[in-house]
Amino acid sequence: NGTYGVEFTCGTTTEIGTFSGGALDSDVAITWEAWIDPNALSSVNETNIGSLQNNAGTLTNLRIRIVTVSGEQRVRLLITRDDATLAGTSYVAITDAYHQLRVTWHSATGVGANDGYAYYFIDGAFGAGITGQDNDTLVTGIANFGWTGVASSSGTLYMDDCRIADVV
């Protein structure tokens, strides 16, 4: 619309942008970053606004979620473990304004190490994290930005300055 980078109409239709290949192929440590504006988004069901997937796109290693509770937007992370179960961070409330959301994901360093983790930061301040995860078999090859369609949602989500980088 000339003001924001990308506008996603929120509803049951999935609208995403995808990065894949190159340096992202089979990566074990990724930073996902974007400026987001929930813009009075209404989503009573939790939905992805970003994710990291394996090279084939058949397994989602990390989900960046948003939900509306009592008129307030909240974000959190879900990380996939080797046994395909999910572990989640706590929710953190955000205001209806532009926020820089930065997520760092790292698979465990080896079998039995159980040191995989994910953290997120909102406007440079620590939001929440999850550590001690058994996810050493997981690699990332695809990064998604956008809206995963979900029932009982409406409004518009804005995203800008979407970035993917190796963790250093």
Secondary structure, DSSP 4 states (H G I P E B T S, - for coil): --SSSEEEE-SSS-EEEEEESGGGTTBSEEEEEEEEE-TT-EESS-EEEEEEE-TTSSSEEEEEEEEEETTEEEEEEEEE-TTS-EEEPPPEEE-SS-EEEEEEEE--SSTTT--EEEEEEETTEEEEEEEEE--TT--B-EEEEEE---SSEESEEEEEEEEEEE--
